[in-house]
């Protein structure tokens, strides 16, 4: 049979283990909070870059449409010149 003193020492050991575990969890939690903060910042940067890319893609499409319109006008002018015989 264990004495009261031995039982108290066992309890102290268990409490120390629990405290160490809580400290480890607290450190892990702090580290994870920092990681979440960093990832949110990276997400914001990615979203901003995506918005810029979408804008640039729209501009490229607009320029391509303008180029096609100009090509059509130039071809029409060349056709008219050909009809004149120059």
ChimeraX attribute file (.defattr): number of C-alpha atoms within 10 A of each C-alpha:
attribute: neighborCount
match mode: 1-to-1
recipient: residues
	/A:1	4
	/A:2	7
	/A:3	8
	/A:4	9
	/A:5	9
	/A:6	11
	/A:7	11
	/A:8	12
	/A:9	12
	/A:10	12
	/A:11	12
	/A:12	12
	/A:13	12
	/A:14	12
	/A:15	12
	/A:16	12
	/A:17	12
	/A:18	12
	/A:19	12
	/A:20	12
	/A:21	12
	/A:22	12
	/A:23	12
	/A:24	12
	/A:25	12
	/A:26	12
	/A:27	12
	/A:28	12
	/A:29	12
	/A:30	12
	/A:31	12
	/A:32	12
	/A:33	12
	/A:34	12
	/A:35	12
	/A:36	12
	/A:37	12
	/A:38	12
	/A:39	12
	/A:40	12
	/A:41	12
	/A:42	12
	/A:43	12
	/A:44	12
	/A:45	12
	/A:46	12
	/A:47	12
	/A:48	12
	/A:49	12
	/A:50	12
	/A:51	12
	/A:52	12
	/A:53	12
	/A:54	12
	/A:55	12
	/A:56	12
	/A:57	12
	/A:58	12
	/A:59	12
	/A:60	12
	/A:61	12
	/A:62	12
	/A:63	12
	/A:64	12
	/A:65	12
	/A:66	12
	/A:67	12
	/A:68	12
	/A:69	12
	/A:70	12
	/A:71	12
	/A:72	12
	/A:73	12
	/A:74	12
	/A:75	12
	/A:76	12
	/A:77	12
	/A:78	13
	/A:79	12
	/A:80	12
	/A:81	11
	/A:82	10
	/A:83	9
	/A:84	8
	/A:85	7
	/A:86	7
